[in-house]
């Protein structure tokens, strides 16, 4: 039993130091202990990992060359902030299409332009289905890769750009040939398929230009409408332009588009329309919801009895007849499905920006001023999203900024309420918010499960950093203020509700030599505005004010002990950059310390739509 206890406590690291690195002859006992240790870790993996693994076999094949390169070379830390994987994918796909267009067609003779133009035409027609397939919400490619539609949408845009480039080569070489022969206008008059082809090119050009973020952000609802109209017109003109013997590729694209329309329509109909044919006929076309404004920056919404379950970290798209001119917006579900209740309520934490979020916040505040309860009707579709199987990791680090807690909170809550925590032995979570009221929806949910952490043998530490005066959370994270202490307590605000006593804890879990000062810190009263109806292990929660030290938090959470680590971040570009750089630095340090076999998995939660 000693061997199991030692390895369960990561004692094998000390064992290795004591006996060296195995250059000498191994004794029979050491071989037996090594064999038992292997069985132990395999058993933990079997208990921790479900059949729904976090990565597919295809992704493992793709990551195999990466692992080999990392063993041979040590890339610089700054490289972690660059989209290397996306760049390699786009360059490889572009090179493949370029090879198909140019293979055995570069011969400078009298038919050079025409040969390139025809080759590009067939390659372009063959590509037509891919951009449509990558944009499908119920995505077969995402299913094969073990991911969801929003995480591969970026490649939809790049595949469309490559499609546009090959179409431009096709039309450009034909146009050059006709103009050089003074035959352009005659070609337009005599060949009927030319004009639809030119129209299709202009529509495709506009589609590519309009997807630039600057145009998409002006008015997203207008972008969506014009994008759908442009796609339909593009397919119509392609059917008129492409010869009959190659229309199969175009009809495949039409089929994919029809499949997307059907699947996008079926889900909201199934989720929102309820019919009951009996003595008392009943029909419901939407869900009852309640919106509550925390302040002018945050809105809480609860959608009653949605009738489906979901995985922590997934999102839904919502639309309300109250704001009929807004398009459906995606929001991550803040809570986990209730195992004790027959009805499932979806809770959303919505940051106020523009469009629907601004209208919703204004409406909720007006309703509160009038004494209303914020009731409204909401239609939703989903849930969507693919998340890792967190139970296969020993150490989990969760970092959230602003409403990124909507992703990390249900992950944390699910791990601490699960009957089988798997391999998880340590959880560290950092919440970065502008105001402490913005953290309350998350802490109230976490508080209900923190007491279970000790019972499950899991070390759970939560840190809440309130940036207060900063214009944005990102500015607070990136601002360099070396003199600002991260150990200050939040000053109590007057006029708030009942307070609770929070115990402070040291990140190093060591006792202070100054017992008087320690007692004062441990009993410092911090006003959180809780409803006072629940208690939790306050020693697991730390509150700081000002800029959080993300790198320090991550290094403390990861530590220098063996075990696979998962780091999840949700909070915008600035936070992601800091986390990526820190993870790359820790990986390099662990490899130099002989812990390279215990990798750090990084999950960045963001929408690429």
C-alpha positions, -999 to 999 in steps of 0.1 A, spaced: 0 0 0 30 23 5 37 24 -32 1 35 -40 2 62 -13 36 74 -25 26 77 -61 -8 92 -53 10 120 -35 34 125 -64 62 110 -42 78 93 -72 95 125 -80 115 122 -48 121 85 -54 137 93 -87 161 119 -71 170 93 -44 179 65 -68 193 86 -97 180 83 -133 183 46 -138 217 44 -154 226 14 -132 212 -21 -130 177 -21 -117 169 -44 -88 139 -68 -88 121 -46 -63 126 -14 -84 112 -32 -114 82 -45 -94 76 -10 -80 78 5 -115 53 -20 -128 29 -13 -100 32 24 -105 24 20 -142 -7 -1 -133 -17 26 -108 -16 54 -134 -33 34 -160 -61 26 -135 -64 64 -127 -67 71 -164 -94 46 -168 -114 60 -139 -109 96 -150 -114 95 -187 -148 89 -201 -156 75 -236 -160 111 -247 -123 120 -249 -111 155 -253 -92 150 -285 -100 128 -315 -76 104 -332 -72 128 -361 -61 155 -337 -36 131 -321 -21 123 -355 -18 161 -362 -1 167 -328 24 139 -333 48 159 -355 45 188 -330 56 166 -301 86 154 -321 96 189 -330 93 200 -293 116 172 -283 142 182 -308 139 220 -307 130 245 -280 109 273 -297 111 308 -282 84 318 -257 71 346 -278 62 321 -305 34 308 -283 14 340 -289 14 336 -326 -13 316 -345 12 290 -356 -13 261 -361 -37 283 -381 -8 297 -402 5 262 -410 -30 250 -419 -37 280 -442 -3 278 -459 -6 241 -465 -41 244 -480 -31 273 -502 0 254 -513 -21 224 -522 -46 244 -543 -17 262 -560 -1 229 -568 -33 217 -584 -37 249 -605 -1 249 -617 9 212 -620 20 206 -656 3 238 -668 32 262 -668 42 261 -705 48 294 -722 32 286 -755 2 301 -774 -24 284 -751 -7 293 -718 -34 317 -706 -62 295 -717 -47 264 -701 -42 282 -667 -77 297 -669 -94 263 -676 -74 245 -649 -83 272 -623 -119 269 -634 -121 232 -626 -102 236 -593 -124 266 -583 -156 246 -590 -143 217 -570 -136 240 -540 -172 254 -539 -185 230 -513 -157 235 -487 -165 270 -476 -202 260 -472 -193 229 -453 -171 248 -429 -199 273 -422 -225 246 -413 -236 248 -376 -242 211 -372 -208 205 -387 -196 171 -399 -160 183 -401 -162 194 -365 -176 161 -355 -147 143 -371 -122 166 -354 -139 164 -321 -147 201 -320 -176 225 -328 -186 248 -356 -174 281 -340 -139 268 -335 -133 260 -372 -152 291 -385 -119 309 -390 -109 284 -417 -142 290 -434 -131 325 -441 -96 315 -453 -110 287 -475 -134 314 -490 -104 336 -497 -85 309 -514 -116 301 -534 -119 337 -544 -82 338 -554 -85 307 -577 -117 322 -592 -97 354 -598 -70 335 -616 -96 318 -637 -114 350 -648 -82 371 -649 -64 348 -674 -94 345 -697 -99 383 -695 -62 390 -704 -65 366 -734 -96 382 -747 -84 418 -742 -51 409 -759 -70 395 -789 -94 424 -789 -122 399 -784 -136 408 -750 -169 424 -760 -175 398 -787 -170 370 -760 -196 387 -738 -222 388 -766 -217 353 -780 -210 332 -749 -240 333 -725 -221 318 -695 -196 347 -693 -219 373 -678 -231 351 -650 -195 343 -643 -186 379 -640 -216 386 -617 -206 356 -596 -170 370 -593 -182 404 -581 -206 389 -556 -177 367 -543 -154 397 -541 -180 416 -520 -186 386 -498 -149 384 -490 -145 421 -484 -176 423 -462 -162 397 -439 -134 420 -428 -139 427 -391 -143 464 -396 -174 459 -418 -188 431 -396 -187 452 -365 -205 482 -380 -239 465 -377 -238 427 -374 -274 422 -382 -270 439 -415 -239 418 -422 -258 386 -416 -287 395 -439 -265 407 -468 -242 377 -464 -272 352 -468 -285 372 -498 -250 372 -514 -245 335 -509 -279 327 -525 -271 349 -555 -236 334 -558 -250 299 -561 -276 310 -587 -250 326 -609 -226 297 -605 -253 273 -617 -258 296 -647 -221 299 -653 -206 264 -649 -210 239 -678 -234 210 -673 -207 184 -672 -192 200 -641 -224 212 -623 -221 183 -598 -197 203 -577 -221 233 -576 -251 211 -567 -230 196 -539 -226 231 -525 -263 238 -529 -270 206 -510 -247 216 -482 -264 250 -480 -299 233 -479 -286 210 -452 -275 240 -431 -308 257 -435 -327 226 -424 -305 219 -394 -304 255 -383 -342 256 -385 -349 222 -369 -330 229 -337 -349 261 -326 -382 245 -337 -375 214 -316 -362 235 -286 -390 261 -285 -422 247 -299 -442 225 -276 -475 210 -286 -499 190 -265 -530 174 -280 -554 163 -253 -586 175 -236 -567 207 -229 -547 216 -260 -516 235 -254 -489 252 -276 -458 270 -265 -436 289 -289 -410 303 -265 -395 300 -230 -403 321 -200 -372 341 -189 -363 367 -164 -337 394 -169 -320 413 -140 -295 441 -144 -267 439 -119 -256 474 -132 -251 491 -165 -224 466 -175 -239 432 -165 -272 415 -170 -283 381 -155 -309 361 -174 -326 329 -163 -345 308 -189 -370 285 -173 -375 248 -180 -356 245 -213 -362 208 -215 -327 197 -224 -293 190 -208 -259 203 -217 -222 200 -210 -204 226 -189 -188 252 -212 -214 249 -240 -234 279 -253 -268 287 -266 -281 313 -290 -310 334 -278 -335 357 -295 -365 376 -280 -396 390 -297 -390 420 -273 -360 429 -295 -373 417 -328 -347 435 -350 -318 418 -333 -302 386 -346 -297 356 -323 -266 360 -300 -244 333 -285 -239 332 -247 -222 306 -226 -244 288 -200 -232 298 -166 -247 269 -146 -247 231 -149 -277 209 -153 -295 202 -120 -295 165 -111 -321 170 -83 -347 190 -103 -371 177 -130 -369 211 -148 -337 225 -162 -331 263 -160 -304 280 -181 -286 309 -165 -267 334 -186 -243 362 -175 -243 388 -203 -218 416 -206 -233 449 -219 -218 460 -252 -239 470 -282 -270 458 -300 -289 431 -281 -268 432 -250 -273 470 -246 -310 468 -253 -314 439 -229 -296 457 -201 -316 490 -207 -349 470 -207 -340 451 -175 -331 483 -157 -363 501 -168 -383 471 -157 -366 472 -122 -373 509 -119 -410 503 -126 -411 475 -101 -413 447 -126 -397 413 -123 -380 414 -157 -402 387 -173 -400 382 -210 -402 355 -237 -371 340 -252 -364 316 -280 -331 297 -279 -312 272 -300 -284 249 -290 -265 238 -270 -234 240 -291 -197 237 -283 -171 210 -277 -150 211 -245 -122 188 -232 -127 160 -207 -112 178 -177 -113 146 -156 -82 132 -173 -59 159 -158 -44 159 -123 -41 197 -120 -66 222 -136 -60 260 -138 -90 282 -148 -85 318 -157 -114 341 -165 -118 378 -171 -150 397 -172 -178 373 -182 -153 346 -190 -164 332 -157 -195 319 -175 -171 293 -190 -149 285 -160 -176 285 -133 -196 255 -147 -164 236 -153 -154 241 -117 -189 234 -104 -192 202 -125 -158 188 -113 -168 194 -76 -203 178 -79 -193 148 -100 -195 114 -84 -163 104 -103 -137 133 -103 -113 111 -122 -77 121 -120 -84 156 -107 -65 164 -75 -60 202 -76 -81 231 -90 -71 267 -91 -93 294 -105 -87 331 -111 -116 355 -117 -107 390 -129 -136 415 -128 -140 453 -128 -164 454 -99 -169 429 -71 -206 427 -79 -197 411 -112 -181 382 -94 -210 374 -72 -230 353 -97 -200 330 -101 -190 329 -64 -226 321 -53 -226 290 -75 -190 280 -65 -198 285 -28 -224 257 -29 -198 231 -39 -165 243 -23 -172 223 8 -172 191 -12 -136 196 -24 -121 184 8 -144 154 9 -133 144 -26 -96 149 -18 -93 179 -41 -74 210 -33 -95 240 -45 -82 275 -44 -101 305 -58 -88 340 -63 -110 370 -72 -92 401 -85 -113 433 -86 -97 459 -109 -122 487 -100 -111 520 -116 -96 505 -148 -115 512 -180 -112 476 -190 -100 444 -174 -74 440 -201 -59 474 -192 -57 464 -156 -39 431 -165 -14 448 -188 -7 479 -167 28 477 -152 26 488 -116 53 471 -96 45 488 -64 8 477 -63 3 450 -37 -18 420 -46 -24 412 -9 -47 442 -2 -83 435 8 -113 449 -9 -125 479 11 -161 474 24 -187 496 7 -215 512 26 -251 505 19 -247 469 9 -264 438 22 -252 414 50 -215 405 50 -196 373 56 -163 367 72 -136 355 48 -105 338 59 -73 348 40 -49 322 29 -13 323 16 -6 309 -19 23 290 -4 1 275 23 27 285 50 20 301 84 30 336 91 55 342 119 36 373 130 6 356 146 -11 388 156 -11 402 120 -22 368 107 -52 367 130 -61 402 119 -60 391 82 -78 359 88 -108 377 104 -109 407 81 -145 413 71 -152 417 34 -186 427 22 -197 406 -8 -234 413 -8 -243 376 -5 -278 366 5 -264 349 36 -283 317 30 -252 295 25 -217 290 39 -186 278 23 -149 270 30 -137 306 30 -101 296 34 -103 286 -3 -111 321 -15 -87 350 -18 -98 385 -27 -74 411 -41 -77 445 -55 -60 459 -85 -38 443 -112 -36 405 -108 -3 387 -112 -14 361 -137 20 346 -143 26 342 -105 -8 327 -101 -2 302 -128 33 292 -116 20 287 -81 -10 267 -94 11 244 -117 39 240 -92 69 218 -99 53 184 -93 46 157 -119 12 153 -134 -6 164 -165 -20 200 -162 -49 217 -180 -50 254 -183 -82 271 -196 -86 308 -203 -115 328 -213 -112 366 -213 -101 383 -245 -70 388 -265 -49 406 -238 -55 379 -212 -50 351 -237 -16 365 -247 -4 366 -211 -16 331 -205 -1 317 -237 33 332 -229 33 319 -193 23 284 -204 51 283 -230 76 295 -203 64 269 -178 66 242 -204 102 250 -211 110 250 -174 93 216 -169 112 201 -198 145 213 -183 135 199 -149 128 165 -164 90 169 -163 85 172 -200 65 139 -201 38 157 -181 26 182 -206 4 213 -201 -27 214 -222 -39 249 -230 -76 255 -239 -85 289 -251 -122 295 -251 -133 321 -276 -156 325 -305 -140 326 -340 -173 335 -357 
